[in-house]
Amino acid sequence: MSLPIIFSLAVVAATIYALIKRYETRFVLITAGLAMALFSLKPMVAFQQFDASMTKGSLIIAICSAMGFAAAVSLTKCDVHLVALLTRPLRRLGVLLLPACMLVTGLCAVAIPSTAGLCAAVGPSMIPILIRAGFHPAISAAAIVCATTPALFNPGVAHNVFVAKLAEMEIMDLIGMFSLPLVGFSLAIIVGLTIVCFVYRDYKKPAASSESSDEPEMAENLPKKVNILYAAAPLVPVALLLYVSLCTTMKMSVATAMIIGTIYALLVTRTNPADVTKKFFDGMGKGYANILGIIIAAGVFAAGLKAAGVIDLLVQALTSANELARIGGAFGPYLMGVLTGSGDAAAFAFNEAVTPHAAEFGMTIPSLGYLAVIAGSFGRLSSPLCGGLILVAGIAAVEPLEIVKRTAPVMLLMVIGAYFLV
């Protein structure tokens, strides 16, 4: 084993440690990638990769426009109207309230794909509903954070854009390819967490007097009167893209759908156009900084590994034993997600470095890429460091570890299922 490879393995170990300690993800990945490139006497590789990642047009257009739309929807309060519309029917369901709330949260996740954003929008209303209905606060919080898998149906999600770019296919085609597994995993998580609820005895039927507090008490953060037109706004881009993809021969970009959705929200809410425009572009900027920033940093990290020869060594190992690729794609991002609380960095780094070589070890780019994405997501939901999980823990007033005790067994089963099914 060469000296650059030994050094790179030490850097990878230091990178994992730094991410566990919650140092700035982009700084850690860029520093590690540059260090490996410098030690390998190929410093320009890291800089060239930085330049290339900064200017990936399709990624910038899709991700930034989606984040701009999300910011506009938040400003106009259309997201809370959608949540209110979906939560109002949830009354007197008993133990079935848990899976019902997870289904509603999953529907909201398609329109609000950010885990932290979704938990912030849904958590303050859903978690009190569940607690008052007799559910333990920990399982109430777990139900919300675990119901975020359907977010991958949103074409604006960065991982969909990234894997579609690698596979040189349309985003909607990629989503269609994995729609059945996504539905299966989403439903399996609901069933799994409901079983966990019974195992932990987390549901006790409340006294009759506490059942008299109906719908009005449930939602301090939600509007008393739901405006259907407002509630439809977060779903407009997804509905447009699905319609164009399934029912016409026309092509529509993610950015076009997001802009149309923003115009719709602006018209129905009659919000100040200048404020919406400013918020849209602010959201685009945050999308570039926070999401594309991680993609850029992951690219530099992968470039450092490649300069040191680690990627070539890994590809050779995966080529000689094809099953290792599937194992690495499933359990590598999963463990990184558990250790760091973020599935993004692990999935992006794996997909940048290994997934382009999928054909060399008997797999396809879409299947290996999506396996890494799903596994990273399941790992994140098994970690007490996950931002969305910490947020719902605060709303429910419980320790994050209490939530993880309930989410981790379900997510471990899901990643094992993903290993065999995706």
WOPE-V310706 format. One record per residue. N is the residue number from 1. RES is the residue in three letters. BURIAL is b if it has 9 or more other C-alpha atoms within 8 Angstrom, else e. Layout:
n=N res=RES burial=BURIAL
n=N res=RES burial=BURIAL
//
This chain:
n=1 res=MET burial=e
n=2 res=SER burial=e
n=3 res=LEU burial=e
n=4 res=PRO burial=b
n=5 res=ILE burial=b
n=6 res=ILE burial=b
n=7 res=PHE burial=b
n=8 res=SER burial=b
n=9 res=LEU burial=e
n=10 res=ALA burial=e
n=11 res=VAL burial=b
n=12 res=VAL burial=b
n=13 res=ALA burial=e
n=14 res=ALA burial=e
n=15 res=THR burial=b
n=16 res=ILE burial=b
n=17 res=TYR burial=e
n=18 res=ALA burial=b
n=19 res=LEU burial=b
n=20 res=ILE burial=b
n=21 res=LYS burial=e
n=22 res=ARG burial=e
n=23 res=TYR burial=b
n=24 res=GLU burial=e
n=25 res=THR burial=b
n=26 res=ARG burial=b
n=27 res=PHE burial=b
n=28 res=VAL burial=b
n=29 res=LEU burial=b
n=30 res=ILE burial=b
n=31 res=THR burial=b
n=32 res=ALA burial=b
n=33 res=GLY burial=b
n=34 res=LEU burial=b
n=35 res=ALA burial=b
n=36 res=MET burial=b
n=37 res=ALA burial=b
n=38 res=LEU burial=b
n=39 res=PHE burial=b
n=40 res=SER burial=b
n=41 res=LEU burial=e
n=42 res=LYS burial=b
n=43 res=PRO burial=b
n=44 res=MET burial=e
n=45 res=VAL burial=b
n=46 res=ALA burial=b
n=47 res=PHE burial=b
n=48 res=GLN burial=e
n=49 res=GLN burial=b
n=50 res=PHE burial=b
n=51 res=ASP burial=e
n=52 res=ALA burial=e
n=53 res=SER burial=b
n=54 res=MET burial=e
n=55 res=THR burial=e
n=56 res=LYS burial=e
n=57 res=GLY burial=e
n=58 res=SER burial=e
n=59 res=LEU burial=b
n=60 res=ILE burial=b
n=61 res=ILE burial=b
n=62 res=ALA burial=b
n=63 res=ILE burial=b
n=64 res=CYS burial=b
n=65 res=SER burial=b
n=66 res=ALA burial=b
n=67 res=MET burial=b
n=68 res=GLY burial=b
n=69 res=PHE burial=b
n=70 res=ALA burial=b
n=71 res=ALA burial=b
n=72 res=ALA burial=b
n=73 res=VAL burial=b
n=74 res=SER burial=b
n=75 res=LEU burial=b
n=76 res=THR burial=b
n=77 res=LYS burial=b
n=78 res=CYS burial=b
n=79 res=ASP burial=b
n=80 res=VAL burial=b
n=81 res=HIS burial=b
n=82 res=LEU burial=b
n=83 res=VAL burial=b
n=84 res=ALA burial=b
n=85 res=LEU burial=b
n=86 res=LEU burial=e
n=87 res=THR burial=b
n=88 res=ARG burial=e
n=89 res=PRO burial=e
n=90 res=LEU burial=b
n=91 res=ARG burial=e
n=92 res=ARG burial=e
n=93 res=LEU burial=e
n=94 res=GLY burial=e
n=95 res=VAL burial=e
n=96 res=LEU burial=e
n=97 res=LEU burial=b
n=98 res=LEU burial=b
n=99 res=PRO burial=b
n=100 res=ALA burial=b
n=101 res=CYS burial=b
n=102 res=MET burial=b
n=103 res=LEU burial=b
n=104 res=VAL burial=b
n=105 res=THR burial=b
n=106 res=GLY burial=b
n=107 res=LEU burial=b
n=108 res=CYS burial=b
n=109 res=ALA burial=b
n=110 res=VAL burial=b
n=111 res=ALA burial=b
n=112 res=ILE burial=b
n=113 res=PRO burial=b
n=114 res=SER burial=e
n=115 res=THR burial=b
n=116 res=ALA burial=b
n=117 res=GLY burial=b
n=118 res=LEU burial=b
n=119 res=CYS burial=b
n=120 res=ALA burial=b
n=121 res=ALA burial=b
n=122 res=VAL burial=b
n=123 res=GLY burial=b
n=124 res=PRO burial=b
n=125 res=SER burial=b
n=126 res=MET burial=b
n=127 res=ILE burial=b
n=128 res=PRO burial=b
n=129 res=ILE burial=b
n=130 res=LEU burial=b
n=131 res=ILE burial=b
n=132 res=ARG burial=b
n=133 res=ALA burial=b
n=134 res=GLY burial=b
n=135 res=PHE burial=b
n=136 res=HIS burial=b
n=137 res=PRO burial=b
n=138 res=ALA burial=b
n=139 res=ILE burial=b
n=140 res=SER burial=b
n=141 res=ALA burial=b
n=142 res=ALA burial=b
n=143 res=ALA burial=b
n=144 res=ILE burial=b
n=145 res=VAL burial=b
n=146 res=CYS burial=b
n=147 res=ALA burial=b
n=148 res=THR burial=b
n=149 res=THR burial=b
n=150 res=PRO burial=b
n=151 res=ALA burial=b
n=152 res=LEU burial=b
n=153 res=PHE burial=e
n=154 res=ASN burial=b
n=155 res=PRO burial=b
n=156 res=GLY burial=b
n=157 res=VAL burial=b
n=158 res=ALA burial=b
n=159 res=HIS burial=e
n=160 res=ASN burial=b
n=161 res=VAL burial=b
n=162 res=PHE burial=b
n=163 res=VAL burial=b
n=164 res=ALA burial=b
n=165 res=LYS burial=b
n=166 res=LEU burial=e
n=167 res=ALA burial=e
n=168 res=GLU burial=e
n=169 res=MET burial=e
n=170 res=GLU burial=e
n=171 res=ILE burial=b
n=172 res=MET burial=b
n=173 res=ASP burial=e
n=174 res=LEU burial=b
n=175 res=ILE burial=b
n=176 res=GLY burial=e
n=177 res=MET burial=e
n=178 res=PHE burial=b
n=179 res=SER burial=b
n=180 res=LEU burial=e
n=181 res=PRO burial=b
n=182 res=LEU burial=b
n=183 res=VAL burial=b
n=184 res=GLY burial=e
n=185 res=PHE burial=b
n=186 res=SER burial=b
n=187 res=LEU burial=e
n=188 res=ALA burial=b
n=189 res=ILE burial=b
n=190 res=ILE burial=b
n=191 res=VAL burial=b
n=192 res=GLY burial=b
n=193 res=LEU burial=b
n=194 res=THR burial=b
n=195 res=ILE burial=e
n=196 res=VAL burial=b
n=197 res=CYS burial=b
n=198 res=PHE burial=b
n=199 res=VAL burial=e
n=200 res=TYR burial=e
n=201 res=ARG burial=e
n=202 res=ASP burial=b
n=203 res=TYR burial=b
n=204 res=LYS burial=e
n=205 res=LYS burial=e
n=206 res=PRO burial=b
n=207 res=ALA burial=e
n=208 res=ALA burial=e
n=209 res=SER burial=e
n=210 res=SER burial=e
n=211 res=GLU burial=b
n=212 res=SER burial=e
n=213 res=SER burial=e
n=214 res=ASP burial=e
n=215 res=GLU burial=e
n=216 res=PRO burial=e
n=217 res=GLU burial=e
n=218 res=MET burial=b
n=219 res=ALA burial=b
n=220 res=GLU burial=e
n=221 res=ASN burial=e
n=222 res=LEU burial=b
n=223 res=PRO burial=b
n=224 res=LYS burial=e
n=225 res=LYS burial=e
n=226 res=VAL burial=b
n=227 res=ASN burial=e
n=228 res=ILE burial=b
n=229 res=LEU burial=e
n=230 res=TYR burial=b
n=231 res=ALA burial=b
n=232 res=ALA burial=b
n=233 res=ALA burial=b
n=234 res=PRO burial=b
n=235 res=LEU burial=b
n=236 res=VAL burial=b
n=237 res=PRO burial=b
n=238 res=VAL burial=b
n=239 res=ALA burial=e
n=240 res=LEU burial=b
n=241 res=LEU burial=b
n=242 res=LEU burial=b
n=243 res=TYR burial=b
n=244 res=VAL burial=b
n=245 res=SER burial=b
n=246 res=LEU burial=e
n=247 res=CYS burial=e
n=248 res=THR burial=e
n=249 res=THR burial=e
n=250 res=MET burial=e
n=251 res=LYS burial=e
n=252 res=MET burial=b
n=253 res=SER burial=e
n=254 res=VAL burial=b
n=255 res=ALA burial=b
n=256 res=THR burial=e
n=257 res=ALA burial=b
n=258 res=MET burial=b
n=259 res=ILE burial=b
n=260 res=ILE burial=b
n=261 res=GLY burial=b
n=262 res=THR burial=b
n=263 res=ILE burial=e
n=264 res=TYR burial=b
n=265 res=ALA burial=b
n=266 res=LEU burial=b
n=267 res=LEU burial=e
n=268 res=VAL burial=e
n=269 res=THR burial=e
n=270 res=ARG burial=e
n=271 res=THR burial=b
n=272 res=ASN burial=e
n=273 res=PRO burial=e
n=274 res=ALA burial=e
n=275 res=ASP burial=e
n=276 res=VAL burial=b
n=277 res=THR burial=b
n=278 res=LYS burial=e
n=279 res=LYS burial=b
n=280 res=PHE burial=b
n=281 res=PHE burial=b
n=282 res=ASP burial=b
n=283 res=GLY burial=b
n=284 res=MET burial=b
n=285 res=GLY burial=b
n=286 res=LYS burial=b
n=287 res=GLY burial=b
n=288 res=TYR burial=b
n=289 res=ALA burial=e
n=290 res=ASN burial=e
n=291 res=ILE burial=b
n=292 res=LEU burial=b
n=293 res=GLY burial=b
n=294 res=ILE burial=b
n=295 res=ILE burial=b
n=296 res=ILE burial=b
n=297 res=ALA burial=b
n=298 res=ALA burial=b
n=299 res=GLY burial=b
n=300 res=VAL burial=b
n=301 res=PHE burial=b
n=302 res=ALA burial=b
n=303 res=ALA burial=b
n=304 res=GLY burial=b
n=305 res=LEU burial=b
n=306 res=LYS burial=b
n=307 res=ALA burial=b
n=308 res=ALA burial=b
n=309 res=GLY burial=b
n=310 res=VAL burial=b
n=311 res=ILE burial=b
n=312 res=ASP burial=e
n=313 res=LEU burial=e
n=314 res=LEU burial=e
n=315 res=VAL burial=b
n=316 res=GLN burial=e
n=317 res=ALA burial=b
n=318 res=LEU burial=b
n=319 res=THR burial=b
n=320 res=SER burial=e
n=321 res=ALA burial=b
n=322 res=ASN burial=b
n=323 res=GLU burial=e
n=324 res=LEU burial=b
n=325 res=ALA burial=b
n=326 res=ARG burial=b
n=327 res=ILE burial=b
n=328 res=GLY burial=b
n=329 res=GLY burial=b
n=330 res=ALA burial=b
n=331 res=PHE burial=b
n=332 res=GLY burial=b
n=333 res=PRO burial=b
n=334 res=TYR burial=b
n=335 res=LEU burial=b
n=336 res=MET burial=b
n=337 res=GLY burial=b
n=338 res=VAL burial=b
n=339 res=LEU burial=b
n=340 res=THR burial=b
n=341 res=GLY burial=b
n=342 res=SER burial=b
n=343 res=GLY burial=b
n=344 res=ASP burial=b
n=345 res=ALA burial=b
n=346 res=ALA burial=b
n=347 res=ALA burial=b
n=348 res=PHE burial=b
n=349 res=ALA burial=b
n=350 res=PHE burial=b
n=351 res=ASN burial=b
n=352 res=GLU burial=b
n=353 res=ALA burial=b
n=354 res=VAL burial=b
n=355 res=THR burial=b
n=356 res=PRO burial=b
n=357 res=HIS burial=b
n=358 res=ALA burial=b
n=359 res=ALA burial=b
n=360 res=GLU burial=e
n=361 res=PHE burial=b
n=362 res=GLY burial=e
n=363 res=MET burial=b
n=364 res=THR burial=e
n=365 res=ILE burial=b
n=366 res=PRO burial=b
n=367 res=SER burial=b
n=368 res=LEU burial=b
n=369 res=GLY burial=b
n=370 res=TYR burial=b
n=371 res=LEU burial=b
n=372 res=ALA burial=b
n=373 res=VAL burial=b
n=374 res=ILE burial=b
n=375 res=ALA burial=b
n=376 res=GLY burial=b
n=377 res=SER burial=b
n=378 res=PHE burial=b
n=379 res=GLY burial=b
n=380 res=ARG burial=b
n=381 res=LEU burial=b
n=382 res=SER burial=b
n=383 res=SER burial=b
n=384 res=PRO burial=b
n=385 res=LEU burial=b
n=386 res=CYS burial=b
n=387 res=GLY burial=e
n=388 res=GLY burial=b
n=389 res=LEU burial=b
n=390 res=ILE burial=b
n=391 res=LEU burial=b
n=392 res=VAL burial=b
n=393 res=ALA burial=b
n=394 res=GLY burial=b
n=395 res=ILE burial=b
n=396 res=ALA burial=b
n=397 res=ALA burial=e
n=398 res=VAL burial=b
n=399 res=GLU burial=e
n=400 res=PRO burial=b
n=401 res=LEU burial=e
n=402 res=GLU burial=b
n=403 res=ILE burial=b
n=404 res=VAL burial=b
n=405 res=LYS burial=e
n=406 res=ARG burial=b
n=407 res=THR burial=b
n=408 res=ALA burial=b
n=409 res=PRO burial=e
n=410 res=VAL burial=b
n=411 res=MET burial=b
n=412 res=LEU burial=b
n=413 res=LEU burial=e
n=414 res=MET burial=b
n=415 res=VAL burial=b
n=416 res=ILE burial=b
n=417 res=GLY burial=e
n=418 res=ALA burial=b
n=419 res=TYR burial=b
n=420 res=PHE burial=e
n=421 res=LEU burial=e
n=422 res=VAL burial=b
//
